Amino acid sequence: MLELQLNRVDYLKTISSIPTKCMRLLSRENVKKDTQKLALGESNGSVQLFSIRKKDTSTIFKTAPGKRINRIELGGRLGEIPDRIFVAAENEVKGYSKKGKQFYAFDTNINEPIRCMSILGSSLYTCTETTYTHYIESKETDTVTFAAKMNDIVILPLPIQAMPVVACQDRLLRPLHKSSVLYDAEVPGIPTTLILSNKNGGPTKSEVVYGTSDGRLGQLEIGSISANSKWEIANPKHLSGISAIDFYDILADGVPDMIVAREDGTVEVYNFETTDEPVLKFTFNGTESITNIEGGVVGNPNYDELICCTYQGWIFGLTTQPLQNDLGGEVVTAQNDDLKNRIEDLKNEIDELQRRLIVARERYQEAIKSDTRALSTIREFRVNDRFELNRDDATYNLMIESEIPIDNVLLQCDVILDVLDVEKNSAVMSFSDCDPRDNNAVLVTYRCQMNTTRLEMHVRTIEGHYGTLQLYITSKIQPRCSMLRRHIIKPLSLHQRSSSAIDPNKRMNTMKITGSFSYAEIHSWIQFCLADVPERPPIEKENRLVYTNIFLQTQLECIYKQDEAIFRSENVSTISILKDVMSKKATEKKITLDISYELSNETIAITLGQILPMIAHYKTLTDKYNLIEPLQELIMDGSSDNILTPEYRQVLTNAESIREQHKQTPVHLNRLCSMVADLFIDKHKFEGTNVKAKIPTLFEKLNTSFTQPQIFIDFFNSL
C-alpha cells in the first residue's frame, strides 16, 4: 500500500471570500525551475495572478474590485496549452493574458448572472440559473432553458463534436446536443460539481465524475442515448457535501489520483492503481470550508502539492515536501533561517497593523465628537447557507458559513421539529422554552467559539407540519449586526423528486380535484407542498411530477392541468395532507373545489409494511440496550460469561456499538409511532370517523405485536 504524507503550508489570505471554481493553476513554462502561477477570482470582483517561491508571494497582476466573480476558467487555442484567464462576473465574460492585459470583453446581455462557464477553443459555454447558452466567437449558436437550476457544466471533448453536460438541482445530469437535451441521467444526490475523468474524459473521452451536496461521489460514462454508471461512493459516515474535485498524480505512481475537497474542510485522496474503482489513501481534516482544490507544483519546483482555497480566502498547500530532514541521525529543520526571517517579518507586520488601527480609532473618535450627526456604518458580510434533504437518514442538512467569524446563531421556527447537533461543530447548543402565543415552536441558540466561521446542524421534520425556519446570524464585528436567513418547511417535507416511473399495476389511493382554478394556480399550490417544483409551470398544458417519500419509500404522482388535478399515493397520510393544503389554498382564493377519492385498503398494509420492520428494529435495539448493564454487573460479580447464551454474549461484545446506535432510538421510535397514529387517523377521517380516542388502544397492540405485522395490520383495520 502506498503511503502518503502531506504537510500544510499557509501562503496568503485574500481580502474577500473565494467562490467555488474561482482558482486555477497555470502550466509551468520551465518544468525544472518554475513553479505554477495561481489565478484567483474574489467575490469583490478582483482578479489576481501570482506565483510563490520560498513561501513568498509575488503578484504578477491584480485588477481593481468590480462585479462579483462566479467562475474562472483557462482557455486558449485548441491543441495549445490553455494559459489565458477567462472570468465570469455577473453577466459579463472577460479575458486576461498571463501578464494581466485584458484582451477580451463580452456582455452576454442576459438578465441573470452567470453561475458556471466552460471554455473550449473558440467556444464559450455559459449557464445562468436556468439558461444554458453556447457561443462561438462571441455569437450565440445554441440555447436551452431548464425548469431546474444548473450547478455546473463540463464539455466532453468528443472527436466529432464536443458535448456539454450540465448538472442540475433536480439530481439529474443532462447531456446536450445543440439546443436539445439528449436524455436525463439520474444521480443519487444533488450534483454540485463536475469534472472530466482524469481531466480529459478518460479513455473514451466521455467519462464524467460528479460530487453531490450530500457527500456522494460517482462516475458516469455519457453515451449518445444513455449513461452508464461506472462506480459510486456512498456516504455512510454522513460527511459533508463535495465542493471540489481534481485529478493529479500526487502519489507519483503514474496513475492520476482523484482529489476531493468537502465543505467541512476535509481533503481526500483516492487512488486507482489496482482497481477501476477509487480507493481512499489519504485524509486531511481541516476546519474551514474548501471551495477550490487543484494539484500542482507551487511552493517548490521539486515537490508536488495540493493547493486549497477556503471560503474565507485562505490559500494553503498540502505539500509532499518534508518539514524536517533526517541527516546522519541529526534532525535539521529545513530552511531554519528562512523561518526566523518570516516570523520577524510577521511581527513587524502585526506591529504596523496595530499602529494603523490605533490611528484609525483616534480618527473615528474625533469624527464622532466633531459631528453629532455622524453615524457608524455596518460592514457588509456574506453568509452562505444551504438547507437540503439527506436521503440517507431523512433529515435536513442545514449549513451556515460566513466569511467573518460568527458570534452566535439563533434558530427559530414556528412549527415543531427536532434540531440535532453535529459533533464537529465548535459551538455550544442550548434550547429555550417557547411560548406558542409568540408563534414560536422551536428556539435554539448556538454560541460559537473563537474564529468559528462554519456551523452545521441536522433538522428532522414532521410531514403535515409546515412553516418557516429562520436563522439570525450575528457576527463578531463591531458594531454588532445580524444576518437573517429563511428556509421554508414544506407540508410534504420528506418527499424528494424522482424520475422513476410508477408501476401501473401498483395499488394506489387516488384523489381527484376539480374546480375553476388556472394552470398557474394549481402549479403554485403544488409548489407550496413539495420541493423541487419548477418556479413556473411548463409550456405543456398538462404536467406530471413523481416524488418518493425517502423515509417510507412510498411514492406520489401529481398530474395536473387547468381545472383538474389528480394525486396518487399508496400512503393515505400523504393524500390527507394534500387535501388539507389544497382546500386551504382554494379557500384563500375563494375557489370552490370538488374533491373525490378512491381509497384502497391494500395500501394500508403496504405502508405499515414499511413502518413496522423499522419499529421492530428499534424496539429490539432498546431491549438489547437495557440488557447491557445487568449483564455487565453479572460478569463483574465473578460469574463466567460461559453461563450466558450466545445471544447475551453477543450483546456484551457489541455493547459500545449498541449504546451508540441507541442514542437516537427514542426519537426514531416516537417518529415512527406518530406515523402509525397519523395513518390510523387519516384512514378513518376519509371514512368519516373520528378515532383519536382509540389511539392508546392502538399503541398497546403495537407494543405487543410489532414483530407480527399481519396481526397488527388486521387489528389496525378492525378498529
C-alpha positions in Angstrom: 0.0 0.0 0.0 1.4 3.4 -1.0 1.9 5.8 1.9 1.2 9.5 1.5 2.2 12.2 4.0 1.3 15.8 3.2 2.2 18.8 5.3 0.2 22.0 5.4 1.9 25.3 4.3 -0.1 28.5 4.6 0.6 31.0 1.8 -1.8 34.0 1.9 -5.2 35.4 2.9 -7.3 37.3 0.3 -9.3 40.4 1.1 -12.7 38.8 0.3 -14.2 35.3 0.0 -13.4 33.0 -2.9 -16.4 31.3 -4.5 -16.2 27.7 -5.9 -14.3 27.2 -9.1 -12.6 30.6 -8.9 -9.0 29.3 -8.6 -6.9 27.9 -11.4 -3.2 26.8 -11.8 -1.4 27.8 -15.0 1.0 25.3 -16.5 4.8 25.7 -16.0 6.9 27.1 -18.7 10.1 25.6 -17.3 9.4 22.3 -15.6 12.7 22.1 -13.8 12.9 25.6 -12.5 9.5 27.2 -12.4 6.5 26.8 -10.1 3.0 27.2 -11.3 1.2 30.5 -11.2 -2.1 30.8 -9.4 -5.1 32.7 -10.8 -7.7 33.8 -8.2 -11.1 35.5 -8.5 -12.5 37.1 -5.4 -16.1 37.8 -4.5 -15.4 41.5 -4.6 -14.6 41.3 -8.3 -10.8 41.4 -8.1 -8.7 39.1 -10.3 -5.1 38.3 -9.5 -2.3 36.2 -10.7 0.7 35.4 -8.5 3.5 32.9 -8.0 5.0 31.6 -4.8 8.7 30.9 -4.3 10.2 30.1 -0.9 6.8 30.8 0.6 7.0 34.4 -0.6 4.2 35.7 -2.8 5.0 37.6 -6.0 1.9 39.3 -7.6 2.1 39.4 -11.4 -1.1 41.4 -11.8 -4.2 42.3 -9.8 -7.3 44.1 -11.0 -9.5 46.6 -9.2 -12.6 45.3 -7.4 -15.7 45.2 -9.6 -18.7 42.9 -10.2 -18.8 39.7 -8.2 -16.9 36.8 -9.8 -18.6 33.4 -10.1 -16.2 31.4 -12.2 -12.6 31.4 -13.6 -11.6 29.1 -16.5 -8.4 28.7 -18.5 -8.6 28.8 -22.3 -6.6 29.0 -25.5 -6.4 27.7 -29.0 -7.2 24.0 -29.5 -4.0 21.9 -29.2 -2.1 24.6 -27.3 -1.6 25.0 -23.5 -4.5 26.9 -22.0 -2.8 29.9 -20.5 -5.5 32.6 -20.9 -7.6 33.5 -17.9 -11.4 33.9 -18.5 -13.5 35.4 -15.8 -17.3 35.3 -15.5 -18.6 38.3 -13.4 -22.4 38.9 -13.3 -23.4 38.6 -17.0 -20.0 39.5 -18.5 -17.0 37.4 -19.5 -13.5 39.0 -19.6 -10.3 37.5 -20.8 -6.8 38.3 -19.4 -3.3 37.3 -20.6 -0.9 35.9 -18.1 0.8 39.3 -18.0 -2.5 41.0 -17.0 -3.6 42.5 -20.3 -7.3 42.4 -20.9 -7.8 41.1 -24.4 -11.5 40.1 -24.3 -14.7 41.5 -23.0 -18.1 40.1 -23.8 -21.5 41.2 -22.4 -24.0 38.3 -22.8 -27.0 40.6 -22.4 -28.6 38.1 -20.1 -30.5 39.4 -17.1 -29.3 36.7 -14.7 -25.7 36.3 -13.5 -23.5 33.5 -15.0 -23.3 30.7 -12.4 -21.0 28.4 -14.4 -18.9 28.5 -17.5 -16.6 26.4 -19.7 -14.2 27.3 -22.5 -13.1 25.0 -25.4 -11.2 26.7 -28.2 -13.4 29.4 -29.7 -16.5 28.1 -27.9 -17.9 29.7 -24.8 -20.5 27.8 -22.7 -22.4 29.7 -20.0 -25.1 28.8 -17.6 -27.3 31.1 -15.5 -29.6 29.5 -13.0 -32.0 28.2 -15.7 -30.5 29.2 -19.1 -27.7 27.4 -21.0 -26.1 29.2 -23.9 -23.3 28.2 -26.4 -21.4 31.0 -28.1 -18.9 30.5 -31.0 -16.6 33.5 -31.3 -19.0 35.5 -29.2 -22.0 34.7 -31.3 -24.9 32.8 -29.8 -25.5 29.4 -31.5 -27.5 27.3 -29.1 -29.6 28.0 -26.0 -31.7 25.8 -23.7 -34.0 26.9 -20.8 -34.5 24.5 -17.9 -37.0 24.3 -15.1 -34.4 23.2 -12.6 -31.3 25.3 -11.6 -28.0 24.4 -13.0 -25.0 24.0 -10.7 -22.1 23.1 -13.1 -21.1 22.3 -16.6 -18.4 20.2 -18.3 -17.6 19.7 -22.0 -16.8 16.2 -23.3 -14.0 16.5 -25.9 -15.5 14.0 -28.3 -13.7 13.6 -31.6 -16.6 14.6 -33.9 -18.4 17.2 -31.8 -18.0 18.4 -28.2 -20.9 17.5 -25.9 -21.9 19.7 -23.0 -23.2 18.1 -19.8 -25.0 20.2 -17.2 -25.6 19.2 -13.5 -29.0 20.3 -12.3 -30.5 20.9 -8.9 -33.2 18.2 -9.6 -30.5 15.4 -9.2 -30.1 15.0 -13.0 -27.2 15.3 -15.4 -28.3 16.4 -18.8 -26.1 15.8 -21.9 -26.9 18.4 -24.6 -26.8 18.4 -28.4 -27.1 21.9 -29.9 -30.4 23.2 -28.4 -31.9 20.0 -27.2 -31.5 17.6 -24.2 -30.4 14.1 -25.3 -31.7 12.4 -22.1 -31.8 12.7 -18.3 -29.2 10.7 -16.2 -30.3 10.5 -12.6 -27.7 10.6 -9.8 -28.2 9.8 -6.1 -27.9 13.4 -4.8 -27.9 17.0 -5.9 -24.8 17.3 -8.2 -22.7 20.3 -7.0 -19.5 19.8 -9.1 -18.5 18.0 -12.3 -15.1 17.2 -13.7 -13.9 15.1 -16.7 -12.3 11.8 -15.6 -8.5 12.3 -15.4 -9.3 15.9 -16.6 -9.6 14.6 -20.2 -12.7 12.4 -20.2 -10.8 9.1 -19.7 -10.0 6.6 -22.4 -13.4 7.2 -24.2 -13.3 11.0 -23.7 -16.9 10.6 -22.3 -16.4 9.9 -18.6 -17.6 12.4 -16.0 -17.1 12.4 -12.2 -19.7 14.1 -10.1 -19.9 15.1 -6.4 -23.1 15.8 -4.6 -24.3 18.1 -1.8 -24.9 15.1 0.5 -21.3 13.9 0.2 -21.5 11.2 -2.6 -19.2 10.6 -5.5 -19.7 8.8 -8.7 -18.6 8.3 -12.3 -20.8 8.1 -15.4 -19.9 7.2 -19.0 -22.0 9.5 -21.1 -23.3 7.9 -24.3 -25.4 9.3 -27.1 -28.6 7.7 -25.9 -28.0 6.8 -22.2 -25.4 7.0 -19.4 -23.7 4.1 -17.8 -22.7 4.2 -14.1 -19.1 3.1 -13.6 -18.8 3.4 -9.9 -20.4 5.2 -6.9 -19.1 6.0 -3.4 -21.9 6.3 -0.8 -21.6 8.5 2.3 -22.3 6.1 5.3 -20.4 8.4 7.7 -22.6 11.4 6.8 -19.6 13.5 5.8 -20.4 17.0 4.4 -21.0 17.8 0.7 -18.5 17.7 -2.1 -17.2 21.2 -3.0 -14.4 20.5 -5.4 -12.7 17.6 -7.3 -9.4 17.4 -9.2 -7.2 14.7 -10.8 -3.5 14.8 -10.1 -0.8 12.1 -9.6 0.1 13.1 -6.0 1.1 9.6 -5.2 3.6 9.6 -8.1 2.7 6.1 -9.2 1.9 7.1 -12.8 -1.9 7.0 -12.3 -3.8 10.2 -11.7 -5.4 10.3 -8.3 -8.8 11.7 -7.5 -8.5 14.7 -5.1 -11.7 15.5 -3.3 -12.5 18.6 -1.1 -15.5 18.7 1.2 -17.4 21.7 2.6 -16.3 21.0 6.2 -12.6 21.3 5.3 -11.8 17.6 4.7 -9.5 16.7 1.8 -9.4 13.1 0.5 -7.1 11.4 -2.0 -8.4 8.3 -3.9 -6.1 6.0 -5.9 -6.9 3.9 -9.0 -3.7 1.9 -9.2 -5.0 -1.6 -8.5 -8.7 -1.3 -9.3 -11.1 0.6 -11.6 -12.9 1.9 -8.5 -11.3 4.6 -6.3 -9.6 3.5 -3.0 -9.2 6.1 -0.2 -5.5 6.6 0.5 -5.3 9.9 2.5 -7.5 12.2 4.5 -6.8 15.7 5.8 -9.2 17.2 8.3 -9.4 20.9 8.1 -11.7 23.3 9.9 -12.7 25.8 7.1 -14.8 25.0 4.1 -12.7 24.4 1.0 -14.1 25.9 -2.2 -11.3 25.1 -4.6 -8.6 22.4 -4.8 -6.0 21.6 -7.5 -2.9 19.5 -7.7 0.4 21.0 -8.9 3.8 22.4 -8.2 3.5 25.8 -6.4 5.8 26.4 -3.4 8.8 24.4 -4.5 9.6 23.2 -8.1 10.8 19.8 -6.7 7.7 18.9 -4.7 4.1 18.2 -5.7 1.3 19.6 -3.6 -2.4 20.2 -3.4 -3.4 23.8 -3.4 -6.5 24.5 -1.4 -8.6 27.7 -1.1 -11.2 28.2 1.6 -14.4 30.2 1.5 -12.8 32.8 3.8 -9.9 33.3 1.4 -7.1 31.3 2.9 -4.7 29.8 0.3 -2.7 26.9 1.6 -0.9 23.9 0.3 -0.7 20.3 1.3 2.8 19.5 0.2 4.9 16.4 -0.2 7.9 18.4 0.9 9.1 17.1 4.3 9.1 19.7 7.1 12.2 18.0 8.6 15.3 16.3 7.1 16.9 13.3 8.8 20.6 13.6 8.1 23.2 11.4 9.9 20.9 10.8 12.9 20.5 14.6 13.5 17.2 16.3 12.8 17.8 19.5 10.9 14.9 21.9 10.5 14.5 22.8 6.8 15.1 26.4 6.0 15.5 27.4 9.6 16.9 30.8 8.8 14.1 31.5 6.4 11.5 30.6 9.0 13.1 33.0 11.5 13.0 35.8 8.9 9.4 35.1 8.2 8.5 35.2 11.9 10.3 38.5 12.2 8.5 39.9 9.2 5.2 38.8 10.6 5.9 40.5 13.9 6.8 43.7 12.1 3.6 43.5 10.0 1.5 43.0 13.2 3.1 46.0 14.9 2.4 48.1 11.8 -1.2 47.0 11.7 -1.7 47.7 15.4 -0.3 51.2 14.9 -2.6 51.8 11.9 -5.6 50.5 14.0 -4.8 53.0 16.8 -4.7 55.9 14.3 -8.0 54.8 12.7 -9.7 54.6 16.1 -8.4 58.1 17.1 -9.8 59.5 13.8 -13.1 57.8 14.4 -13.4 59.2 17.9 -12.5 62.7 16.6 -15.1 62.4 13.8 -17.8 61.4 16.3 -17.0 64.3 18.7 -16.8 66.9 15.9 -20.0 65.9 14.1 -23.0 64.9 16.3 -24.9 63.7 13.2 -22.2 61.2 12.3 -23.4 57.6 12.1 -21.4 54.3 12.3 -21.9 52.2 9.2 -22.3 48.4 9.4 -19.8 46.4 7.4 -21.5 44.0 5.0 -20.6 40.4 5.2 -21.5 37.4 3.1 -23.2 34.3 4.5 -23.5 31.1 2.5 -26.2 28.8 3.8 -28.0 25.7 2.5 -31.0 23.6 3.6 -31.2 20.2 1.8 -32.8 16.9 2.5 -30.5 14.0 3.1 -31.9 10.8 1.8 -29.7 8.6 4.0 -31.3 9.5 7.3 -34.3 11.5 6.2 -33.1 14.7 7.9 -32.3 18.1 6.5 -28.7 19.3 6.5 -28.5 22.9 7.5 -25.2 24.6 6.8 -24.1 28.1 7.6 -20.9 29.7 6.5 -19.6 33.2 6.9 -16.6 35.0 5.6 -16.0 36.5 9.0 -16.2 34.9 12.5 -19.7 34.2 13.9 -20.6 35.1 17.5 -23.9 33.3 17.8 -26.8 31.9 15.7 -30.4 31.9 16.8 -32.6 29.3 15.1 -36.4 30.0 15.4 -39.2 28.0 13.8 -43.0 28.3 14.0 -43.5 24.5 13.7 -42.4 21.6 15.7 -39.1 19.9 14.6 -36.0 18.3 16.0 -32.7 20.1 15.8 -29.7 17.7 16.1 -26.2 19.0 16.8 -23.2 17.9 14.7 -20.1 16.6 16.5 -17.7 18.7 14.5 -19.3 22.0 15.5 -17.3 24.3 17.7 -20.3 25.9 19.4 -22.4 25.4 22.5 -26.0 24.5 21.7 -28.9 25.5 24.1 -32.7 25.2 23.9 -35.1 27.9 25.1 -38.7 27.5 26.3 -41.2 28.6 23.7 -44.5 30.5 24.2 -47.0 29.4 21.4 -48.5 32.9 21.7 -45.3 34.3 20.2 -45.6 32.0 17.2 -42.5 30.1 18.4 -42.3 26.3 18.4 -38.5 25.9 18.5 -35.8 28.3 19.8 -32.2 27.1 19.7 -29.1 29.2 20.3 -25.6 28.3 19.1 -22.8 30.3 21.0 -19.7 30.0 18.9 -16.1 29.7 20.0 -13.4 32.0 18.7 -12.9 32.2 14.9 -15.9 30.0 14.1 -16.9 30.6 10.6 -19.0 27.5 9.8 -21.8 25.7 11.5 -23.7 22.6 10.5 -26.8 21.0 12.0 -29.4 18.4 11.2 -33.1 19.1 11.3 -35.8 16.4 11.5 -39.2 17.5 10.2 -42.7 16.0 10.5 -44.8 15.8 7.4 -48.0 17.8 7.7 -46.4 20.4 9.9 -45.2 23.3 7.7 -43.9 26.8 8.3 -40.8 28.9 8.3 -37.4 28.3 9.8 -35.4 31.5 10.5 -31.7 31.9 11.3 -30.4 35.1 12.9 -26.6 35.0 12.3 -24.7 37.5 14.5 -21.1 38.4 13.5 -18.2 39.3 15.9 -17.5 42.6 14.1 -18.3 46.0 15.7 -20.9 47.4 15.6 -22.8 44.1 16.1 -25.2 43.2 13.3 -27.2 40.1 12.3 -28.0 38.5 9.0 -31.4 36.9 8.6 -31.9 33.7 6.5 -35.2 32.0 5.9 -36.0 28.4 4.9 -39.4 27.0 4.1 -40.6 23.8 5.8 -42.9 22.2 3.2 -46.1 20.2 4.1 -44.6 17.1 2.4 -41.0 17.8 3.6 -39.8 14.2 3.3 -40.8 13.8 -0.4 -38.0 14.1 -2.9 -38.4 14.5 -6.7 -37.8 11.3 -8.6 -37.5 10.3 -12.3 -38.6 6.7 -11.6 -41.8 5.6 -13.2 -44.7 4.3 -11.0 -45.7 0.7 -11.7 -49.2 0.9 -13.3 -50.3 -2.2 -11.5 -49.4 -0.8 -8.1 -52.3 -0.3 -5.7 -52.7 3.4 -5.0 -55.0 5.8 -3.3 -56.3 8.5 -5.7 -57.7 12.0 -5.1 -59.2 14.0 -7.9 -59.7 17.7 -7.5 -61.7 19.8 -10.0 -62.6 23.5 -9.9 -62.3 26.8 -11.6 -58.5 27.2 -11.0 -55.9 28.1 -13.5 -52.9 26.1 -14.5 -50.6 28.6 -12.7 -52.7 28.4 -9.5 -52.7 24.6 -9.2 -48.9 24.7 -10.0 -48.3 27.2 -7.2 -50.3 25.1 -4.7 -48.2 22.0 -5.5 -45.1 24.1 -5.3 -46.2 25.1 -1.8 -46.5 21.5 -0.8 -43.4 19.9 -2.4 -39.7 20.7 -3.0 -38.0 20.8 -6.5 -41.1 22.0 -8.3 -40.2 24.4 -11.1 -40.8 28.1 -10.4 -43.0 28.4 -13.5 -45.4 25.7 -15.0 -44.1 24.1 -18.1 -45.4 25.2 -21.5 -47.2 22.0 -22.0 -50.9 22.2 -21.0 -50.5 19.2 -18.6 -47.7 18.4 -16.2 -46.7 15.2 -14.3 -44.4 15.1 -11.2 -43.3 12.0 -9.3 -42.0 12.0 -5.8 -40.7 9.5 -3.3 -41.0 9.6 0.5 -37.4 8.9 1.3 -38.2 7.7 4.8 -41.0 5.2 4.0 -40.2 4.7 0.3 -43.8 5.4 -0.7 -44.5 7.2 -4.0 -46.6 10.2 -5.0 -47.7 11.1 -8.5 -49.2 14.5 -9.4 -50.9 15.0 -12.7 -52.4 18.5 -13.2 -53.8 20.9 -15.7 -56.2 23.8 -15.7 -59.4 23.0 -13.6 -58.2 19.5 -12.7 -55.5 17.7 -10.6 -55.1 14.0 -9.8 -52.9 12.8 -6.9 -51.9 9.1 -6.4 -50.0 7.6 -3.5 -50.1 4.3 -1.5 -49.8 6.4 1.7 -53.2 7.7 2.9 -51.5 10.3 5.1 -49.9 11.9 2.0 -53.3 12.2 0.3 -54.7 13.7 3.5 -52.1 16.3 3.8 -52.5 17.3 0.2 -56.3 17.5 0.7 -56.0 19.9 3.7 -53.5 22.2 2.0 -55.3 22.3 -1.3 -58.6 23.1 0.5 -56.9 25.9 2.5 -55.3 27.4 -0.6 -58.6 27.3 -2.6 -60.5 28.9 0.4 -57.9 31.8 0.4 -58.7 32.3 -3.3 -62.4 31.8 -2.8 -62.4 28.9 -5.3 -64.8 26.0 -4.8 -63.3 22.6 -5.2 -64.9 19.3 -5.9 -62.8 16.5 -4.3 -63.4 12.8 -4.9 -61.4 9.8 -3.5 -60.7 6.2 -4.4 -59.1 4.6 -1.4 -57.6 1.0 -1.3 -57.3 -0.9 2.0 -54.4 -2.8 0.4 -52.3 0.3 0.6 -52.6 0.4 4.4 -50.8 -2.9 4.6 -48.2 -1.6 2.2 -47.5 1.5 4.2 -47.5 -0.4 7.5 -45.2 -3.0 5.9 -42.6 -0.2 5.6 -43.1 1.2 9.1 -43.4 -2.0 11.3 -40.0 -3.5 10.5 -38.3 -0.2 11.5 -40.3 -0.2 14.8 -39.2 -3.8 15.4 -35.6 -2.9 14.8 -35.6 0.0 17.3 -37.6 -2.0 19.9 -35.1 -4.9 19.7 -32.2 -2.4 19.9 -33.8 -0.9 23.0 -34.2 -4.3 24.6 -30.5 -5.1 23.9 -29.5 -1.7 25.4 -31.5 -2.4 28.6 -29.7 -5.7 29.0 -26.1 -4.3 28.8 -25.9 -3.0 32.4 -27.4 -6.1 34.1 -25.2 -8.4 32.1 -22.1 -6.4 32.9 -22.9 -6.5 36.6 -23.4 -10.2 36.4 -19.9 -10.7 34.9 -18.3 -8.3 37.4 -19.7 -10.4 40.3 -17.4 -13.1 39.2 -19.6 -15.2 37.0 -18.1 -16.5 33.8 -19.7 -15.4 30.5 -19.9 -19.1 29.7 -23.2 -19.2 31.6 -24.7 -16.7 29.1 -26.4 -17.7 26.0 -24.7 -16.9 22.7 -27.3 -14.1 22.2 -26.4 -12.4 25.5 -22.6 -12.8 24.9 -23.1 -11.0 21.6 -24.9 -8.2 23.4 -21.9 -7.7 25.7 -19.4 -8.0 22.8 -21.3 -5.2 20.9 -22.1 -3.1 23.9 -20.4 0.1 22.7 -22.0 -0.2 19.2 -25.4 -0.8 20.7 -25.0 2.3 23.0 -24.0 4.4 20.1 -26.9 3.3 17.9 -29.4 3.7 20.8 -28.7 7.4 21.2 -31.3 8.4 18.7 -33.6 5.4 19.1 -36.2 7.0 21.4 -36.6 9.8 18.8 -36.9 7.4 15.9 -39.5 5.3 17.8 -41.5 8.4 18.6 -41.4 9.4 15.0 -42.5 6.0 13.7 -45.3 5.6 16.2 -46.5 9.1 15.3 -46.7 8.0 11.6 -48.7 4.9 12.6 -51.1 7.2 14.6 -51.4 9.7 11.7 -52.1 6.8 9.2 -54.8 5.5 11.6 -56.5 8.9 12.0 -56.2 9.7 8.2 -57.7 6.4 7.1 -60.7 6.8 9.3 -61.1 10.5 8.5 -61.7 9.7 4.9 -64.4 7.2 6.1 -66.0 10.0 8.2 -65.0 8.6 11.6 -63.0 10.3 14.4 -60.8 7.7 16.1 -58.4 9.8 18.2 -59.8 8.3 21.3 -58.7 4.8 20.2 -55.0 5.8 19.8 -54.0 4.4 23.2 -55.5 1.1 22.3 -53.7 1.1 19.0 -50.3 1.7 20.8 -51.0 -1.0 23.3 -51.4 -3.5 20.5 -48.4 -2.1 18.7 -46.2 -2.8 21.8 -47.3 -6.4 21.9 -47.4 -7.3 18.2 -44.7 -5.2 16.4 -42.9 -8.5 15.5 -46.1 -9.9 14.0 -47.0 -7.4 11.2 -50.1 -9.2 9.9 -51.7 -9.5 13.3 -51.2 -5.8 13.9 -52.5 -4.9 10.4 -55.6 -6.9 10.9 -56.2 -5.2 14.3 -55.5 -1.8 12.7 -58.2 -2.3 10.0 -60.7 -3.7 12.5 -60.7 -0.8 15.0 
